[in-house]
Amino acid sequence: MPEKNKISGKDLQNYLKSYQLIRECIVDSISKLRKRNRDLSITPKEEADNCEEILKLVADKVFLDAKLAAFEAHRHSISPPSEQQLNSLINLVAEVEKLNTNQAIFKEIVQLSTNALTEFNNIHPNQA
């Protein structure tokens, strides 16, 4: 697995695009869950469940940022994403963007975000 200074420009571009896609997906998911928590019809249990998921997603975002920092500092190598992996990430992020924030689908929002992060983790096999 190559380090930053040993990968092609296209591979680096694909990696940075995949990172940005996943980060935006996680941030969007957090925003959707926070918006749901402001809905007056939400139950205390639903709000608590959403808060728990928000905390998990925030932790995922911090870990994601740490992976990028480690790569940028030449501390970890990656397996650059293939075009297929990049397209998969694009599709997963598009699914999250389409979802509304009603409680019935909040688990789907979280699951899609988790799936996208799992896909990104395949790029960082030493840190997954």
Order of alpha helices (4+ residues) and beta strands (2+ residues): alpha-alpha-alpha-alpha
